[in-house]
Amino acid sequence: MSNWIEVGTVQDIPKLGARVVQAPQGDIAIFRNAQDEIFALADKCPHKGGPLSQGLVHGKTVTCPMHNWKISMENGEAVAPDHGCSRVYAVKLDGEKIFLDLAK
């Protein structure tokens, strides 16, 4: 069962930036890269819990502002040599509107 919720529009998120959505599961960071792709991760680095929403977006990766861990925005996995995973949330677009699936 899905639980899609509307969280804003593509234009609400700065290019190469993020916006935070509060959910019962905790804060969720919604990212927009240079190609206007949208990704959603738990706003918590798997290393020490740093706020990924404050990190640098490059390609399909975000760099945690605390200790420079790079996290794939596609699957939440830390880029080697680091290891760990942030929760990924499914995203869908309807025109410019962004929806997240909070199920699971």
Biopython code that builds the backbone (N, CA, C, O; Angstrom):
import numpy as np
from Bio.PDB.StructureBuilder import StructureBuilder

atoms = [
    (1, "MET", "N", (0.849, -1.184, 0.000)),
    (1, "MET", "CA", (0.000, 0.000, 0.000)),
    (1, "MET", "C", (0.891, 1.242, 0.000)),
    (1, "MET", "O", (1.864, 1.319, 0.750)),
    (2, "SER", "N", (0.556, 2.187, -0.827)),
    (2, "SER", "CA", (1.354, 3.408, -0.875)),
    (2, "SER", "C", (0.662, 4.508, -0.087)),
    (2, "SER", "O", (-0.541, 4.459, 0.168)),
    (3, "ASN", "N", (1.437, 5.474, 0.281)),
    (3, "ASN", "CA", (0.949, 6.591, 1.070)),
    (3, "ASN", "C", (1.557, 7.862, 0.485)),
    (3, "ASN", "O", (2.343, 8.540, 1.146)),
    (4, "TRP", "N", (1.193, 8.182, -0.750)),
    (4, "TRP", "CA", (1.762, 9.341, -1.441)),
    (4, "TRP", "C", (1.232, 10.635, -0.848)),
    (4, "TRP", "O", (0.029, 10.791, -0.642)),
    (5, "ILE", "N", (2.146, 11.562, -0.576)),
    (5, "ILE", "CA", (1.743, 12.885, -0.111)),
    (5, "ILE", "C", (2.436, 13.930, -0.973)),
    (5, "ILE", "O", (3.581, 13.752, -1.390)),
    (6, "GLU", "N", (1.728, 15.019, -1.233)),
    (6, "GLU", "CA", (2.318, 16.123, -1.993)),
    (6, "GLU", "C", (3.187, 16.944, -1.048)),
    (6, "GLU", "O", (2.763, 17.296, 0.052)),
    (7, "VAL", "N", (4.420, 17.249, -1.493)),
    (7, "VAL", "CA", (5.346, 17.984, -0.625)),
    (7, "VAL", "C", (5.819, 19.302, -1.227)),
    (7, "VAL", "O", (6.674, 19.972, -0.648)),
    (8, "GLY", "N", (5.280, 19.678, -2.370)),
    (8, "GLY", "CA", (5.670, 20.938, -2.981)),
    (8, "GLY", "C", (5.906, 20.787, -4.466)),
    (8, "GLY", "O", (5.448, 19.831, -5.091)),
    (9, "THR", "N", (6.629, 21.746, -5.024)),
    (9, "THR", "CA", (6.923, 21.726, -6.452)),
    (9, "THR", "C", (8.433, 21.698, -6.668)),
    (9, "THR", "O", (9.219, 21.969, -5.760)),
    (10, "VAL", "N", (8.805, 21.368, -7.880)),
    (10, "VAL", "CA", (10.230, 21.343, -8.237)),
    (10, "VAL", "C", (10.849, 22.712, -7.973)),
    (10, "VAL", "O", (11.980, 22.798, -7.494)),
    (11, "GLN", "N", (10.125, 23.770, -8.278)),
    (11, "GLN", "CA", (10.657, 25.125, -8.096)),
    (11, "GLN", "C", (10.854, 25.502, -6.624)),
    (11, "GLN", "O", (11.571, 26.456, -6.323)),
    (12, "ASP", "N", (10.226, 24.765, -5.710)),
    (12, "ASP", "CA", (10.405, 25.028, -4.270)),
    (12, "ASP", "C", (11.795, 24.615, -3.788)),
    (12, "ASP", "O", (12.252, 25.062, -2.736)),
    (13, "ILE", "N", (12.453, 23.772, -4.553)),
    (13, "ILE", "CA", (13.758, 23.249, -4.144)),
    (13, "ILE", "C", (14.834, 23.916, -4.977)),
    (13, "ILE", "O", (14.777, 23.858, -6.206)),
    (14, "PRO", "N", (15.812, 24.547, -4.347)),
    (14, "PRO", "CA", (16.862, 25.195, -5.141)),
    (14, "PRO", "C", (17.675, 24.169, -5.927)),
    (14, "PRO", "O", (17.948, 23.072, -5.442)),
    (15, "LYS", "N", (18.052, 24.542, -7.138)),
    (15, "LYS", "CA", (18.917, 23.675, -7.939)),
    (15, "LYS", "C", (20.198, 23.437, -7.149)),
    (15, "LYS", "O", (20.766, 24.375, -6.589)),
    (16, "LEU", "N", (20.654, 22.188, -7.102)),
    (16, "LEU", "CA", (21.825, 21.769, -6.317)),
    (16, "LEU", "C", (21.619, 22.005, -4.830)),
    (16, "LEU", "O", (22.570, 22.259, -4.092)),
    (17, "GLY", "N", (20.365, 21.919, -4.399)),
    (17, "GLY", "CA", (20.055, 22.142, -2.994)),
    (17, "GLY", "C", (19.010, 21.178, -2.481)),
    (17, "GLY", "O", (18.705, 20.167, -3.113)),
    (18, "ALA", "N", (18.467, 21.512, -1.323)),
    (18, "ALA", "CA", (17.508, 20.628, -0.669)),
    (18, "ALA", "C", (16.492, 21.432, 0.122)),
    (18, "ALA", "O", (16.661, 22.624, 0.377)),
    (19, "ARG", "N", (15.451, 20.746, 0.492)),
    (19, "ARG", "CA", (14.419, 21.274, 1.366)),
    (19, "ARG", "C", (14.039, 20.143, 2.315)),
    (19, "ARG", "O", (14.089, 18.977, 1.924)),
    (20, "VAL", "N", (13.668, 20.452, 3.526)),
    (20, "VAL", "CA", (13.321, 19.427, 4.510)),
    (20, "VAL", "C", (11.812, 19.369, 4.699)),
    (20, "VAL", "O", (11.144, 20.394, 4.834)),
    (21, "VAL", "N", (11.293, 18.145, 4.707)),
    (21, "VAL", "CA", (9.887, 17.888, 4.972)),
    (21, "VAL", "C", (9.817, 17.106, 6.280)),
    (21, "VAL", "O", (10.536, 16.123, 6.460)),
    (22, "GLN", "N", (8.963, 17.539, 7.178)),
    (22, "GLN", "CA", (8.779, 16.812, 8.434)),
    (22, "GLN", "C", (7.703, 15.756, 8.239)),
    (22, "GLN", "O", (6.631, 16.030, 7.698)),
    (23, "ALA", "N", (8.007, 14.543, 8.688)),
    (23, "ALA", "CA", (7.085, 13.417, 8.551)),
    (23, "ALA", "C", (7.119, 12.611, 9.842)),
    (23, "ALA", "O", (8.042, 12.775, 10.639)),
    (24, "PRO", "N", (6.141, 11.748, 10.065)),
    (24, "PRO", "CA", (6.152, 10.907, 11.265)),
    (24, "PRO", "C", (7.427, 10.057, 11.375)),
    (24, "PRO", "O", (7.854, 9.718, 12.478)),
    (25, "GLN", "N", (8.028, 9.717, 10.234)),
    (25, "GLN", "CA", (9.254, 8.912, 10.214)),
    (25, "GLN", "C", (10.496, 9.733, 10.572)),
    (25, "GLN", "O", (11.574, 9.171, 10.765)),
    (26, "GLY", "N", (10.352, 11.045, 10.662)),
    (26, "GLY", "CA", (11.475, 11.945, 10.896)),
    (26, "GLY", "C", (11.634, 12.880, 9.708)),
    (26, "GLY", "O", (10.859, 12.827, 8.752)),
    (27, "ASP", "N", (12.637, 13.727, 9.777)),
    (27, "ASP", "CA", (12.864, 14.686, 8.698)),
    (27, "ASP", "C", (13.321, 13.969, 7.432)),
    (27, "ASP", "O", (14.124, 13.037, 7.476)),
    (28, "ILE", "N", (12.783, 14.435, 6.300)),
    (28, "ILE", "CA", (13.135, 13.887, 4.994)),
    (28, "ILE", "C", (13.702, 15.031, 4.158)),
    (28, "ILE", "O", (13.084, 16.089, 4.043)),
    (29, "ALA", "N", (14.881, 14.815, 3.575)),
    (29, "ALA", "CA", (15.509, 15.808, 2.714)),
    (29, "ALA", "C", (15.106, 15.528, 1.267)),
    (29, "ALA", "O", (15.283, 14.417, 0.767)),
    (30, "ILE", "N", (14.564, 16.547, 0.604)),
    (30, "ILE", "CA", (14.200, 16.452, -0.809)),
    (30, "ILE", "C", (15.262, 17.235, -1.575)),
    (30, "ILE", "O", (15.447, 18.430, -1.347)),
    (31, "PHE", "N", (15.958, 16.553, -2.485)),
    (31, "PHE", "CA", (17.073, 17.149, -3.222)),
    (31, "PHE", "C", (16.721, 17.387, -4.682)),
    (31, "PHE", "O", (15.883, 16.689, -5.251)),
    (32, "ARG", "N", (17.370, 18.381, -5.282)),
    (32, "ARG", "CA", (17.248, 18.667, -6.718)),
    (32, "ARG", "C", (18.654, 18.841, -7.267)),
    (32, "ARG", "O", (19.421, 19.671, -6.779)),
    (33, "ASN", "N", (18.990, 18.058, -8.279)),
    (33, "ASN", "CA", (20.328, 18.191, -8.851)),
    (33, "ASN", "C", (20.301, 19.122, -10.062)),
    (33, "ASN", "O", (19.263, 19.704, -10.378)),
    (34, "ALA", "N", (21.436, 19.260, -10.733)),
    (34, "ALA", "CA", (21.563, 20.185, -11.858)),
    (34, "ALA", "C", (20.678, 19.798, -13.041)),
    (34, "ALA", "O", (20.327, 20.648, -13.859)),
    (35, "GLN", "N", (20.318, 18.518, -13.133)),
    (35, "GLN", "CA", (19.463, 18.042, -14.216)),
    (35, "GLN", "C", (17.981, 18.064, -13.820)),
    (35, "GLN", "O", (17.140, 17.492, -14.514)),
    (36, "ASP", "N", (17.673, 18.720, -12.714)),
    (36, "ASP", "CA", (16.311, 18.828, -12.175)),
    (36, "ASP", "C", (15.715, 17.485, -11.775)),
    (36, "ASP", "O", (14.493, 17.335, -11.747)),
    (37, "GLU", "N", (16.568, 16.501, -11.464)),
    (37, "GLU", "CA", (16.092, 15.234, -10.912)),
    (37, "GLU", "C", (15.832, 15.447, -9.424)),
    (37, "GLU", "O", (16.560, 16.184, -8.759)),
    (38, "ILE", "N", (14.796, 14.803, -8.911)),
    (38, "ILE", "CA", (14.398, 14.943, -7.516)),
    (38, "ILE", "C", (14.641, 13.620, -6.795)),
    (38, "ILE", "O", (14.309, 12.549, -7.303)),
    (39, "PHE", "N", (15.227, 13.712, -5.603)),
    (39, "PHE", "CA", (15.535, 12.549, -4.770)),
    (39, "PHE", "C", (15.081, 12.849, -3.352)),
    (39, "PHE", "O", (14.970, 14.012, -2.962)),
    (40, "ALA", "N", (14.820, 11.799, -2.580)),
    (40, "ALA", "CA", (14.423, 11.979, -1.180)),
    (40, "ALA", "C", (15.131, 10.952, -0.302)),
    (40, "ALA", "O", (15.094, 9.751, -0.570)),
    (41, "LEU", "N", (15.770, 11.446, 0.742)),
    (41, "LEU", "CA", (16.476, 10.600, 1.714)),
    (41, "LEU", "C", (16.113, 11.045, 3.118)),
    (41, "LEU", "O", (15.746, 12.200, 3.335)),
    (42, "ALA", "N", (16.216, 10.130, 4.068)),
    (42, "ALA", "CA", (16.138, 10.535, 5.471)),
    (42, "ALA", "C", (17.226, 11.578, 5.681)),
    (42, "ALA", "O", (18.347, 11.410, 5.201)),
    (43, "ASP", "N", (16.909, 12.640, 6.385)),
    (43, "ASP", "CA", (17.861, 13.749, 6.569)),
    (43, "ASP", "C", (18.861, 13.423, 7.667)),
    (43, "ASP", "O", (19.022, 14.170, 8.632)),
    (44, "LYS", "N", (19.533, 12.280, 7.492)),
    (44, "LYS", "CA", (20.437, 11.795, 8.523)),
    (44, "LYS", "C", (21.522, 10.951, 7.874)),
    (44, "LYS", "O", (21.242, 9.892, 7.311)),
    (45, "CYS", "N", (22.754, 11.420, 7.956)),
    (45, "CYS", "CA", (23.881, 10.665, 7.418)),
    (45, "CYS", "C", (24.062, 9.373, 8.222)),
    (45, "CYS", "O", (23.933, 9.385, 9.446)),
    (46, "PRO", "N", (24.360, 8.261, 7.545)),
    (46, "PRO", "CA", (24.541, 7.005, 8.275)),
    (46, "PRO", "C", (25.789, 6.986, 9.156)),
    (46, "PRO", "O", (25.944, 6.091, 9.987)),
    (47, "HIS", "N", (26.670, 7.952, 8.985)),
    (47, "HIS", "CA", (27.908, 7.989, 9.767)),
    (47, "HIS", "C", (27.646, 8.469, 11.189)),
    (47, "HIS", "O", (27.742, 7.688, 12.137)),
    (48, "LYS", "N", (27.317, 9.749, 11.342)),
    (48, "LYS", "CA", (27.106, 10.327, 12.674)),
    (48, "LYS", "C", (25.810, 11.126, 12.748)),
    (48, "LYS", "O", (25.618, 11.926, 13.664)),
    (49, "GLY", "N", (24.914, 10.904, 11.771)),
    (49, "GLY", "CA", (23.615, 11.565, 11.825)),
    (49, "GLY", "C", (23.595, 12.994, 11.342)),
    (49, "GLY", "O", (22.649, 13.727, 11.631)),
    (50, "GLY", "N", (24.614, 13.411, 10.612)),
    (50, "GLY", "CA", (24.657, 14.784, 10.101)),
    (50, "GLY", "C", (23.481, 15.089, 9.180)),
    (50, "GLY", "O", (22.932, 14.182, 8.555)),
    (51, "PRO", "N", (23.089, 16.366, 9.091)),
    (51, "PRO", "CA", (21.939, 16.754, 8.271)),
    (51, "PRO", "C", (22.307, 16.778, 6.780)),
    (51, "PRO", "O", (22.938, 17.724, 6.310)),
    (52, "LEU", "N", (21.918, 15.754, 6.056)),
    (52, "LEU", "CA", (22.245, 15.673, 4.629)),
    (52, "LEU", "C", (21.666, 16.846, 3.848)),
    (52, "LEU", "O", (22.229, 17.250, 2.830)),
    (53, "SER", "N", (20.553, 17.396, 4.313)),
    (53, "SER", "CA", (19.925, 18.527, 3.617)),
    (53, "SER", "C", (20.841, 19.741, 3.560)),
    (53, "SER", "O", (20.633, 20.630, 2.734)),
    (54, "GLN", "N", (21.844, 19.794, 4.417)),
    (54, "GLN", "CA", (22.784, 20.915, 4.425)),
    (54, "GLN", "C", (24.063, 20.603, 3.652)),
    (54, "GLN", "O", (25.005, 21.396, 3.642)),
    (55, "GLY", "N", (24.085, 19.437, 3.006)),
    (55, "GLY", "CA", (25.268, 19.011, 2.260)),
    (55, "GLY", "C", (25.318, 19.573, 0.857)),
    (55, "GLY", "O", (24.404, 20.268, 0.413)),
    (56, "LEU", "N", (26.401, 19.260, 0.165)),
    (56, "LEU", "CA", (26.601, 19.692, -1.211)),
    (56, "LEU", "C", (26.077, 18.628, -2.168)),
    (56, "LEU", "O", (26.423, 17.452, -2.052)),
    (57, "VAL", "N", (25.246, 19.046, -3.109)),
    (57, "VAL", "CA", (24.691, 18.148, -4.114)),
    (57, "VAL", "C", (25.579, 18.213, -5.350)),
    (57, "VAL", "O", (25.891, 19.297, -5.844)),
    (58, "HIS", "N", (25.984, 17.047, -5.845)),
    (58, "HIS", "CA", (26.785, 16.974, -7.071)),
    (58, "HIS", "C", (26.424, 15.686, -7.785)),
    (58, "HIS", "O", (26.559, 14.596, -7.229)),
    (59, "GLY", "N", (25.964, 15.817, -9.022)),
    (59, "GLY", "CA", (25.497, 14.647, -9.756)),
    (59, "GLY", "C", (24.312, 14.024, -9.043)),
    (59, "GLY", "O", (23.299, 14.681, -8.801)),
    (60, "LYS", "N", (24.451, 12.749, -8.709)),
    (60, "LYS", "CA", (23.391, 12.034, -7.982)),
    (60, "LYS", "C", (23.870, 11.674, -6.577)),
    (60, "LYS", "O", (23.473, 10.661, -6.002)),
    (61, "THR", "N", (24.739, 12.539, -6.044)),
    (61, "THR", "CA", (25.357, 12.314, -4.737)),
    (61, "THR", "C", (25.236, 13.576, -3.893)),
    (61, "THR", "O", (25.233, 14.689, -4.419)),
    (62, "VAL", "N", (25.136, 13.389, -2.571)),
    (62, "VAL", "CA", (25.186, 14.503, -1.636)),
    (62, "VAL", "C", (26.334, 14.232, -0.669)),
    (62, "VAL", "O", (26.525, 13.098, -0.229)),
    (63, "THR", "N", (27.095, 15.270, -0.338)),
    (63, "THR", "CA", (28.201, 15.158, 0.610)),
    (63, "THR", "C", (27.759, 15.709, 1.954)),
    (63, "THR", "O", (27.345, 16.864, 2.054)),
    (64, "CYS", "N", (27.848, 14.885, 2.980)),
    (64, "CYS", "CA", (27.451, 15.292, 4.327)),
    (64, "CYS", "C", (28.315, 16.468, 4.788)),
    (64, "CYS", "O", (29.532, 16.445, 4.604)),
    (65, "PRO", "N", (27.699, 17.495, 5.385)),
    (65, "PRO", "CA", (28.465, 18.658, 5.819)),
    (65, "PRO", "C", (29.343, 18.405, 7.045)),
    (65, "PRO", "O", (30.234, 19.203, 7.337)),
    (66, "MET", "N", (29.106, 17.317, 7.758)),
    (66, "MET", "CA", (29.873, 17.083, 8.985)),
    (66, "MET", "C", (31.234, 16.435, 8.735)),
    (66, "MET", "O", (32.250, 16.919, 9.234)),
    (67, "HIS", "N", (31.262, 15.345, 7.967)),
    (67, "HIS", "CA", (32.518, 14.603, 7.810)),
    (67, "HIS", "C", (32.810, 14.219, 6.366)),
    (67, "HIS", "O", (33.626, 13.334, 6.108)),
    (68, "ASN", "N", (32.139, 14.888, 5.420)),
    (68, "ASN", "CA", (32.387, 14.708, 3.981)),
    (68, "ASN", "C", (32.080, 13.316, 3.449)),
    (68, "ASN", "O", (32.637, 12.928, 2.422)),
    (69, "TRP", "N", (31.225, 12.557, 4.101)),
    (69, "TRP", "CA", (30.795, 11.287, 3.523)),
    (69, "TRP", "C", (29.933, 11.599, 2.311)),
    (69, "TRP", "O", (29.117, 12.520, 2.343)),
    (70, "LYS", "N", (30.113, 10.835, 1.245)),
    (70, "LYS", "CA", (29.307, 10.992, 0.043)),
    (70, "LYS", "C", (28.234, 9.897, 0.038)),
    (70, "LYS", "O", (28.528, 8.715, 0.216)),
    (71, "ILE", "N", (26.990, 10.320, -0.171)),
    (71, "ILE", "CA", (25.850, 9.411, -0.130)),
    (71, "ILE", "C", (25.137, 9.462, -1.483)),
    (71, "ILE", "O", (24.806, 10.540, -1.975)),
    (72, "SER", "N", (24.905, 8.301, -2.075)),
    (72, "SER", "CA", (24.146, 8.228, -3.325)),
    (72, "SER", "C", (22.702, 8.613, -3.038)),
    (72, "SER", "O", (22.072, 8.065, -2.134)),
    (73, "MET", "N", (22.185, 9.557, -3.811)),
    (73, "MET", "CA", (20.788, 9.939, -3.628)),
    (73, "MET", "C", (19.855, 8.940, -4.299)),
    (73, "MET", "O", (18.652, 8.952, -4.039)),
    (74, "GLU", "N", (20.386, 8.076, -5.157)),
    (74, "GLU", "CA", (19.573, 7.063, -5.831)),
    (74, "GLU", "C", (19.231, 5.897, -4.905)),
    (74, "GLU", "O", (18.101, 5.409, -4.908)),
    (75, "ASN", "N", (20.215, 5.449, -4.106)),
    (75, "ASN", "CA", (19.977, 4.266, -3.272)),
    (75, "ASN", "C", (20.311, 4.462, -1.793)),
    (75, "ASN", "O", (20.138, 3.536, -1.000)),
    (76, "GLY", "N", (20.784, 5.646, -1.409)),
    (76, "GLY", "CA", (21.085, 5.941, -0.017)),
    (76, "GLY", "C", (22.398, 5.381, 0.493)),
    (76, "GLY", "O", (22.762, 5.619, 1.645)),
    (77, "GLU", "N", (23.123, 4.636, -0.345)),
    (77, "GLU", "CA", (24.371, 3.986, 0.064)),
    (77, "GLU", "C", (25.522, 4.990, 0.131)),
    (77, "GLU", "O", (25.647, 5.875, -0.717)),
    (78, "ALA", "N", (26.357, 4.832, 1.157)),
    (78, "ALA", "CA", (27.583, 5.613, 1.242)),
    (78, "ALA", "C", (28.536, 5.148, 0.138)),
    (78, "ALA", "O", (28.597, 3.961, -0.183)),
    (79, "VAL", "N", (29.271, 6.093, -0.433)),
    (79, "VAL", "CA", (30.233, 5.783, -1.490)),
    (79, "VAL", "C", (31.513, 5.279, -0.836)),
    (79, "VAL", "O", (31.994, 5.870, 0.131)),
    (80, "ALA", "N", (32.073, 4.172, -1.367)),
    (80, "ALA", "CA", (33.299, 3.567, -0.824)),
    (80, "ALA", "C", (34.411, 4.605, -0.778)),
    (80, "ALA", "O", (34.511, 5.442, -1.675)),
    (81, "PRO", "N", (35.237, 4.563, 0.242)),
    (81, "PRO", "CA", (35.447, 3.468, 1.174)),
    (81, "PRO", "C", (34.488, 3.475, 2.367)),
    (81, "PRO", "O", (34.533, 2.569, 3.199)),
    (82, "ASP", "N", (33.621, 4.487, 2.459)),
    (82, "ASP", "CA", (32.675, 4.537, 3.573)),
    (82, "ASP", "C", (31.561, 3.516, 3.353)),
    (82, "ASP", "O", (31.342, 3.055, 2.233)),
    (83, "HIS", "N", (30.870, 3.175, 4.416)),
    (83, "HIS", "CA", (29.770, 2.216, 4.297)),
    (83, "HIS", "C", (28.648, 2.595, 5.246)),
    (83, "HIS", "O", (28.874, 3.167, 6.313)),
    (84, "GLY", "N", (27.455, 2.269, 4.839)),
    (84, "GLY", "CA", (26.256, 2.606, 5.586)),
    (84, "GLY", "C", (25.197, 3.038, 4.595)),
    (84, "GLY", "O", (25.460, 3.146, 3.397)),
    (85, "CYS", "N", (24.000, 3.283, 5.099)),
    (85, "CYS", "CA", (22.896, 3.600, 4.191)),
    (85, "CYS", "C", (21.894, 4.521, 4.879)),
    (85, "CYS", "O", (21.565, 4.343, 6.051)),
    (86, "SER", "N", (21.418, 5.504, 4.129)),
    (86, "SER", "CA", (20.315, 6.355, 4.574)),
    (86, "SER", "C", (19.050, 5.864, 3.896)),
    (86, "SER", "O", (19.093, 5.390, 2.761)),
    (87, "ARG", "N", (17.945, 5.975, 4.573)),
    (87, "ARG", "CA", (16.674, 5.526, 3.991)),
    (87, "ARG", "C", (16.317, 6.381, 2.776)),
    (87, "ARG", "O", (16.444, 7.606, 2.798)),
    (88, "VAL", "N", (15.872, 5.713, 1.725)),
    (88, "VAL", "CA", (15.433, 6.369, 0.497)),
    (88, "VAL", "C", (13.910, 6.352, 0.458)),
    (88, "VAL", "O", (13.286, 5.360, 0.834)),
    (89, "TYR", "N", (13.322, 7.436, 0.008)),
    (89, "TYR", "CA", (11.875, 7.520, -0.162)),
    (89, "TYR", "C", (11.565, 7.634, -1.648)),
    (89, "TYR", "O", (12.237, 8.362, -2.380)),
    (90, "ALA", "N", (10.543, 6.907, -2.086)),
    (90, "ALA", "CA", (10.124, 6.974, -3.481)),
    (90, "ALA", "C", (9.545, 8.359, -3.770)),
    (90, "ALA", "O", (8.821, 8.936, -2.960)),
    (91, "VAL", "N", (9.890, 8.868, -4.950)),
    (91, "VAL", "CA", (9.444, 10.188, -5.397)),
    (91, "VAL", "C", (8.751, 10.022, -6.739)),
    (91, "VAL", "O", (9.182, 9.233, -7.580)),
    (92, "LYS", "N", (7.674, 10.772, -6.931)),
    (92, "LYS", "CA", (7.083, 10.840, -8.270)),
    (92, "LYS", "C", (6.687, 12.286, -8.530)),
    (92, "LYS", "O", (6.354, 13.043, -7.617)),
    (93, "LEU", "N", (6.735, 12.636, -9.801)),
    (93, "LEU", "CA", (6.361, 13.978, -10.221)),
    (93, "LEU", "C", (5.065, 13.909, -11.008)),
    (93, "LEU", "O", (4.842, 12.982, -11.787)),
    (94, "ASP", "N", (4.221, 14.897, -10.795)),
    (94, "ASP", "CA", (3.018, 15.085, -11.590)),
    (94, "ASP", "C", (3.100, 16.520, -12.087)),
    (94, "ASP", "O", (2.680, 17.456, -11.407)),
    (95, "GLY", "N", (3.650, 16.674, -13.286)),
    (95, "GLY", "CA", (3.972, 18.022, -13.755)),
    (95, "GLY", "C", (5.099, 18.555, -12.898)),
    (95, "GLY", "O", (6.173, 17.957, -12.838)),
    (96, "GLU", "N", (4.866, 19.673, -12.235)),
    (96, "GLU", "CA", (5.864, 20.262, -11.340)),
    (96, "GLU", "C", (5.671, 19.835, -9.878)),
    (96, "GLU", "O", (6.520, 20.124, -9.035)),
    (97, "LYS", "N", (4.575, 19.160, -9.579)),
    (97, "LYS", "CA", (4.283, 18.751, -8.202)),
    (97, "LYS", "C", (5.108, 17.525, -7.821)),
    (97, "LYS", "O", (5.270, 16.591, -8.607)),
    (98, "ILE", "N", (5.624, 17.555, -6.592)),
    (98, "ILE", "CA", (6.436, 16.451, -6.065)),
    (98, "ILE", "C", (5.611, 15.687, -5.032)),
    (98, "ILE", "O", (4.982, 16.273, -4.152)),
    (99, "PHE", "N", (5.633, 14.356, -5.167)),
    (99, "PHE", "CA", (4.963, 13.474, -4.219)),
    (99, "PHE", "C", (5.976, 12.486, -3.641)),
    (99, "PHE", "O", (6.854, 11.989, -4.347)),
    (100, "LEU", "N", (5.836, 12.213, -2.339)),
    (100, "LEU", "CA", (6.660, 11.205, -1.661)),
    (100, "LEU", "C", (5.774, 10.056, -1.221)),
    (100, "LEU", "O", (4.613, 10.244, -0.858)),
    (101, "ASP", "N", (6.348, 8.860, -1.260)),
    (101, "ASP", "CA", (5.657, 7.676, -0.739)),
    (101, "ASP", "C", (6.235, 7.399, 0.652)),
    (101, "ASP", "O", (7.401, 7.026, 0.779)),
    (102, "LEU", "N", (5.432, 7.578, 1.674)),
    (102, "LEU", "CA", (5.901, 7.396, 3.050)),
    (102, "LEU", "C", (5.640, 5.989, 3.572)),
    (102, "LEU", "O", (5.915, 5.703, 4.737)),
    (103, "ALA", "N", (5.111, 5.106, 2.722)),
    (103, "ALA", "CA", (4.831, 3.730, 3.133)),
    (103, "ALA", "C", (6.120, 2.996, 3.428)),
    (103, "ALA", "O", (7.178, 3.384, 2.931)),
    (104, "LYS", "N", (6.057, 1.961, 4.211)),
    (104, "LYS", "CA", (7.133, 1.055, 4.596)),
    (104, "LYS", "C", (7.552, 1.298, 5.998)),
    (104, "LYS", "O", (8.453, 0.624, 6.499)),
]
sb = StructureBuilder()
sb.init_structure("model")
sb.init_model(0)
sb.init_chain("A")
sb.init_seg("    ")
for serial, (resi, resn, name, xyz) in enumerate(atoms, 1):
    if name == "N":
        sb.init_residue(resn, " ", resi, " ")
    sb.init_atom(name, np.array(xyz, "f"), 0.0, 1.0, " ", f" {name:<3s}", serial, name[0])
structure = sb.get_structure()
